[in-house]
């Protein structure tokens, strides 16, 4: 039975900004697993923008999975529909190849939050399945765990891109201030650690000196 996963993320940017950023997600520091992206087709139908892209991602697996997954990368088809009238961006992704071993189908709906102008919610749904007899349960569990970790990277990467595309946006300024504060805190903590180490070294030196004096007297 396929594993189902759902979560939602709120981006502190307008739907227009999120939609614009969507096409510029890669590369970013959190997407090292994404090797390439290519647009296969793009057209407007009934006032909606339909796109299809091909992504290539790394396919790292644990030792026990090497008997099933031998390829170093996997191809992902990403189809999307932008509806400017309804202000929605819906994406559908699925892996091609190795489907019987593990298939991952994902849908993400990006839409404005009615009660929170300037914010966009992304509702993510995913289905992970495997048809490998005797190992299906383990492969589904592995696929679900990896999918969750990649989701976190996806969100971090998307926020990184949005912050750099719209540097004067309040969310970007807040993120920059938070990073500066963390760097300052980290620098201060490092100085405290160095001071503590210096004091500890001094105490050790004094202790060794005392031991040596006692040894001489003895």
C-alpha positions as CSV (number, residue, x, y, z in Angstrom):
1,X,0.0,0.0,0.0
2,X,1.4,3.4,-1.0
3,X,2.7,5.8,1.6
4,X,0.9,9.1,1.7
5,X,2.5,12.3,2.9
6,X,1.0,15.8,3.2
7,X,2.3,19.1,4.6
8,X,2.0,22.8,4.0
9,X,4.4,25.7,4.0
10,X,3.7,29.4,4.2
11,X,6.0,31.7,2.3
12,X,6.1,35.3,3.4
13,X,5.9,36.5,-0.2
14,X,3.0,37.4,-2.5
15,X,1.7,34.8,-5.0
16,X,3.2,36.8,-7.8
17,X,6.6,36.7,-6.2
18,X,6.5,33.0,-5.4
19,X,5.4,32.2,-9.0
20,X,8.2,34.3,-10.4
21,X,10.7,32.6,-8.0
22,X,9.4,29.2,-8.9
23,X,11.2,29.3,-12.3
24,X,14.4,30.4,-10.7
25,X,14.7,27.8,-7.9
26,X,17.9,26.2,-9.2
27,X,20.7,26.4,-8.5
28,X,20.8,27.3,-4.8
29,X,23.0,26.1,-1.8
30,X,20.3,23.6,-0.7
31,X,19.9,21.9,-4.1
32,X,23.1,20.1,-4.7
33,X,21.0,16.9,-5.4
34,X,19.6,18.6,-8.5
35,X,22.0,18.1,-11.4
36,X,20.1,19.7,-14.3
37,X,16.8,21.2,-15.5
38,X,15.5,21.5,-19.0
39,X,12.2,22.9,-20.3
40,X,10.5,20.4,-22.6
41,X,7.4,22.5,-23.6
42,X,5.6,25.7,-22.6
43,X,2.3,27.0,-24.0
44,X,-0.7,29.0,-23.0
45,X,-4.1,27.2,-23.1
46,X,-7.3,28.8,-22.1
47,X,-5.5,31.6,-20.4
48,X,-3.3,29.3,-18.3
49,X,0.4,28.7,-18.7
50,X,1.2,25.0,-19.1
51,X,4.8,23.9,-18.7
52,X,6.7,20.6,-18.7
53,X,10.3,20.3,-17.5
54,X,12.8,17.5,-17.0
55,X,14.9,17.5,-13.9
56,X,17.8,15.2,-13.2
57,X,18.6,14.4,-9.5
58,X,21.1,12.3,-7.7
59,X,19.9,8.9,-6.5
60,X,21.9,8.1,-3.3
61,X,20.7,4.9,-1.6
62,X,21.8,3.0,1.5
63,X,23.9,-0.2,1.1
64,X,21.0,-2.5,1.3
65,X,19.3,-0.6,-1.5
66,X,22.1,-1.0,-4.0
67,X,20.8,-4.3,-5.1
68,X,17.7,-2.5,-6.4
69,X,19.0,1.0,-7.3
70,X,22.1,0.9,-9.3
71,X,21.7,4.2,-11.2
72,X,23.5,7.3,-9.8
73,X,20.8,9.6,-10.9
74,X,17.1,9.7,-11.7
75,X,15.0,11.7,-14.1
76,X,11.9,13.6,-12.8
77,X,9.1,15.0,-15.0
78,X,7.6,18.3,-13.7
79,X,4.4,19.5,-15.1
80,X,2.9,22.8,-13.9
81,X,-0.2,25.0,-14.6
82,X,-0.3,28.7,-13.7
83,X,-3.7,30.2,-13.5
84,X,-3.4,34.0,-13.2
85,X,-7.2,34.4,-12.8
86,X,-7.6,32.0,-9.9
87,X,-4.1,32.9,-8.7
88,X,-2.9,29.3,-8.4
89,X,0.2,27.5,-9.4
90,X,-0.2,23.7,-9.4
91,X,2.8,21.4,-10.0
92,X,2.8,17.6,-10.7
93,X,6.1,15.7,-10.5
94,X,6.9,12.0,-11.0
95,X,10.0,9.9,-11.5
96,X,10.5,8.1,-14.8
97,X,12.3,4.9,-14.8
98,X,12.6,2.5,-11.8
99,X,8.9,3.0,-11.2
100,X,8.4,-0.6,-10.1
101,X,11.2,-0.3,-7.6
102,X,9.9,3.0,-6.2
103,X,7.5,5.6,-7.6
104,X,7.1,9.1,-6.2
105,X,4.2,11.2,-7.4
106,X,3.9,14.7,-5.9
107,X,1.4,17.5,-6.2
108,X,2.0,21.0,-4.9
109,X,-0.6,23.8,-4.9
110,X,0.6,27.4,-4.4
111,X,-2.1,29.9,-3.7
112,X,-2.6,33.2,-1.8
113,X,-3.7,33.2,1.8
114,X,-7.0,35.1,1.8
115,X,-6.7,36.3,5.4
116,X,-3.0,37.1,5.1
117,X,-2.2,39.4,2.1
118,X,1.3,39.1,0.8
119,X,1.7,35.5,1.9
120,X,1.5,32.3,-0.1
121,X,0.7,28.8,1.1
122,X,2.1,25.7,-0.6
123,X,0.1,22.5,0.0
124,X,2.1,19.4,-0.8
125,X,0.8,15.9,-1.3
126,X,2.9,12.9,-2.2
127,X,2.4,9.2,-2.8
128,X,5.4,6.8,-2.5
129,X,5.0,3.2,-3.7
130,X,7.1,0.1,-4.5
131,X,6.2,-3.2,-6.2
132,X,9.3,-5.1,-5.1
133,X,8.1,-8.3,-3.5
134,X,9.3,-8.8,0.0
135,X,11.0,-5.4,0.2
136,X,8.2,-3.0,-0.7
137,X,7.5,-1.9,2.9
138,X,11.2,-1.1,3.5
139,X,11.6,0.7,0.2
140,X,8.4,2.8,0.9
141,X,9.6,3.7,4.4
142,X,13.0,4.7,3.0
143,X,11.4,6.7,0.2
144,X,9.1,8.6,2.6
145,X,12.0,9.5,4.9
146,X,14.1,10.8,2.0
147,X,11.2,12.7,0.6
148,X,10.6,14.5,3.9
149,X,14.3,15.5,4.1
150,X,14.3,16.7,0.5
151,X,11.1,18.7,1.3
152,X,13.0,20.6,4.0
153,X,15.8,21.3,1.5
154,X,13.3,22.4,-1.1
155,X,11.7,25.0,1.2
156,X,15.0,26.3,2.4
157,X,16.3,26.6,-1.1
158,X,13.1,28.4,-2.3
159,X,13.3,30.9,0.5
160,X,17.0,31.5,-0.3
161,X,16.0,32.3,-3.9
162,X,13.2,34.6,-2.9
163,X,15.4,36.5,-0.4
164,X,17.9,37.1,-3.2
165,X,15.3,38.0,-5.8
166,X,13.5,40.5,-3.6
167,X,16.3,41.7,-1.2
168,X,14.2,44.7,0.0
169,X,11.2,42.7,0.9
170,X,10.5,42.7,4.7
171,X,10.9,38.8,4.8
172,X,14.3,39.1,3.2
173,X,15.4,41.9,5.5
174,X,14.2,39.9,8.5
175,X,16.1,36.8,7.3
176,X,19.3,38.9,6.7
177,X,19.0,40.4,10.2
178,X,18.5,36.9,11.7
179,X,21.6,35.6,9.9
180,X,23.6,38.6,11.1
181,X,22.4,38.0,14.7
182,X,23.3,34.3,14.4
183,X,26.8,35.1,13.1
184,X,27.3,37.6,15.9
185,X,26.1,35.1,18.5
186,X,28.3,32.4,17.0
187,X,31.3,34.8,17.0
188,X,30.6,35.7,20.6
189,X,30.2,32.1,21.6
190,X,33.5,31.2,19.8
191,X,35.3,33.9,21.8
192,X,33.8,32.6,25.1
193,X,35.0,29.1,24.1
194,X,38.4,30.4,23.3
195,X,38.6,32.3,26.6
196,X,37.4,29.2,28.6
197,X,40.0,27.1,26.8
198,X,42.7,29.7,27.6
199,X,41.7,29.8,31.3
200,X,41.6,26.0,31.4
201,X,45.1,25.8,29.8
202,X,46.4,28.2,32.4
203,X,44.9,26.1,35.2
204,X,46.4,23.0,33.8
205,X,49.8,24.7,33.5
206,X,49.6,25.8,37.2
207,X,48.6,22.3,38.3
208,X,51.5,20.7,36.4
209,X,53.9,23.2,38.0
210,X,52.6,22.4,41.5
211,X,52.9,18.7,40.8
212,X,56.5,19.1,39.6
213,X,57.4,21.2,42.8
214,X,55.8,18.6,45.0
215,X,57.7,15.9,43.2
216,X,61.0,17.7,43.7
217,X,60.3,18.3,47.4
218,X,59.3,14.7,47.9
